Structures are given as C-alpha cells and as structure tokens.
Amino acid sequence: MVKQDGMFVCQYCGARYSVEEVKKMMVEGTVAIDNSNLVQNALQNARRAKEKEDWDECEKYYNLVEQHDPKNIEVIFYSAYGKTKATMVEAYKYKKEQSIKTLAKFVSIVDDNYDSAPEKQEENKKLSRK
C-alpha cells in the first residue's frame, strides 16, 4: 500500500483505505485482496479467445482464471481444451483429426465386439498382448 492524498491505496487492486481502516487491518492481521475484477476480465477474455478460436490466448486466460477459481468446471475444461487445440499445428491438423477418428472407430468396434464372458478371459488376454 502507498499513501496518496491522505488515503492508503493498494498497489495491487487500487482499493482505497482510510488510516483507521489500515490500522484495523494491521491489528486484526487481515488484508483481503479483491481479485474479482481481474478474474471477471480474464474470464471474458478467455471466452472471446475461445469464440475466435485463438487457442493460445484461450489457454492463457483460462489458466489465469483457474489460479483464482480452481473448482470452476468451465475453466478447468477449456484450459485443457485450449491447450490441446493449441498443440494442433495447422499443418498437421488434418492428419491428427484423421488419426483420432480412426482411433475412435477402433474403440467403437472393440466395444461392440468385446465378449466379457468368463470363458473368454484367457482368449482376451492373449489378444490384448498382441
């Protein structure tokens, strides 16, 4: 905090406090920092970046929000999603998408045809080792 025009101003958030308020905070040992504006601005920027499909910015802003709101499901999901999308370099995007589609088809076929009967356990073990 810095003293400015007879008031104390928090250099972090810009909040202004009287001398009495600062004394009370020092005695109680409580100094609360209000990051709500910072978090809301970062969340708005993250959503805009997501809409524009600017995945680097999307990840950056969702990560910033996640530091202050680590249980927010939207933030957790899009932080990871933005990172994943950012790693898909344009030149390889088509190839990666095709690989993912192929893998998804494979998993679907295995799921449709997997026989979990007890008498098939040994055969399934042998197939999974190949």
Residue pairs with C-beta under 8 A, 6 or more apart in sequence:
1 8
1 9
1 10
1 11
1 17
1 22
2 8
2 9
2 11
3 9
6 19
7 16
7 17
7 18
8 16
8 17
8 18
8 19
8 21
8 22
9 15
9 16
9 17
10 16
10 17
10 33
12 33
13 33
13 34
13 35
13 37
13 38
15 34
17 25
25 31
35 68
38 68
39 64
39 65
39 68
39 69
42 61
42 64
42 65
43 61
43 65
43 75
45 57
45 61
46 57
46 58
46 61
46 62
46 64
46 65
46 75
46 78
46 82
49 55
49 57
49 58
49 60
49 61
49 82
50 58
50 78
50 82
53 85
55 82
55 83
55 85
55 86
56 82
56 86
58 78
58 81
58 82
58 85
58 86
59 79
59 82
59 83
59 86
60 82
62 75
62 78
62 79
62 82
63 79
65 72
65 75
66 72
66 75
66 76
66 79
69 75
70 76
88 96
114 124
115 124
116 124
